[in-house]
């Protein structure tokens, strides 16, 4: 090998020293931590603001019994509306999860890298299998042997066994080949 081929297989020297790389990594991690803390605080403040906007403070002092009952009825109506919305959203989420699962299954099938599930050995009697296939219509045991067709054994046509030496002269030449061809059809 000459010098040019030898240099091709060596790792190139990094442009940044190891200490500088470590310093930059720690700086990036510290910056990411501060950004994460700021994001958490922003989400917390946003949640408090939205709750204060949607749910004002209750003013219960100085209300009569009738006014308190009306207030409770309004709150129960709002709770019912929120529960209905939560139920609808939960249904949409489960529907979307099912759709995502179906689409990912189709993707696996298109790629051809389908993972086969481990199958368990199940012992099922003939009656149980018929019950599963036909439902509860079949309650009595079915005799399979009675339903089988009977087949008569036909005796095969046996060719006459003759001495081949007697037949050699008759089969020789073109006439014999014509007879063999006609016999084959």
Secondary structure, DSSP 8 states (H G I E B T S, - for coil): --HHHHHHTS----SS-HHHHHHHHHHHHHHHHHHHHHHHHHHHHHHHHHHHHHS-----TT--HHHHHHHHHHHHHHHHHHHHHHHHHHHHHHHHHHHHHHHHHHHHHHHT-------------HHHHHHHHHGGG--S---HHHHS---------------HHHHHHHHSHHHHHHHHHHHH-
